[in-house]
Amino acid sequence: MPRALTLALAAACIFAVVAAAMLRLMPRPLKDSDYMVIGSVATLIALLGLFVAMLATSRPSDVFFKKRKKP
């Protein structure tokens, strides 16, 4: 399975788990704004998980910094 597909499926699973957990934990009755908050938090955590996974599986050792050649 390609790396991109695996990471996308992992992010989707993280989103689903976080959204389901928040739906169970939020007090009832839920309003429209509660669903928006649940979706926003689940999206944030899924994107953070994807970012960490991409950093962990990247090939170069220095992801954020590019070494310059000395003049």
N, C-alpha and C positions, 0 to 999 in steps of 0.2 A: 504494500500500500504506500503511495507517495507521501512524503512528509507533509505537504500542504493539506492534503485530505485528512490525514490523521490529526493534525493540529486543529483543523476546522471542526471535526467531529468531537474532539475533546472540549473545545470551547462551547459547542452546542450542548454537550452533556453538563458542563459546569453551569451554564445558564439555566437549564431545566431543573437541576438539583437545587440551585439557590432560589429560583422562583417558587418551586414547590414548597421548600422549607419556609419561605417568607409568607406564602399563602396560609400555611398552617399556623404560623406564629402570630400573625396580625389579628388583633381583636375584631370580632364581628360586630355589626354589619360593615362590609367593605364599601367604600365610596369609589367613584371613578378616580379620584386623586390617589387613593391607596393603591389601585392597580398600576397607576403611572409610576409611583414610587417603587413598587415591587419590580417592575420592568426595568426601571433605571438602575437600581442597585444590582440587579442580576446582570445587566449589561456591563456595568462597571467591573464587577468581579470576574465575569467571563473574559473581558478584554485584558484585565490584569493577569489572569491566568494564561491567556494566549501570549502576552508579552514575555512573561517569565519563561514559558515553555520555548518560545523562539530564542530567547537568550541562552537557555540551557542547551539547546540543540544546534546552535549556530557553529559554523566551522572556524572562523577566525577567533583568535583569543582576545583581541581588543576590538570589541564591537563598536564602542562609542568614540574611540580615538584612532585617528589615522596617523601613523608615524610619517613624519616628513624627512626627506633626505637633507642632510646638512649641506649648505652651499660650499 
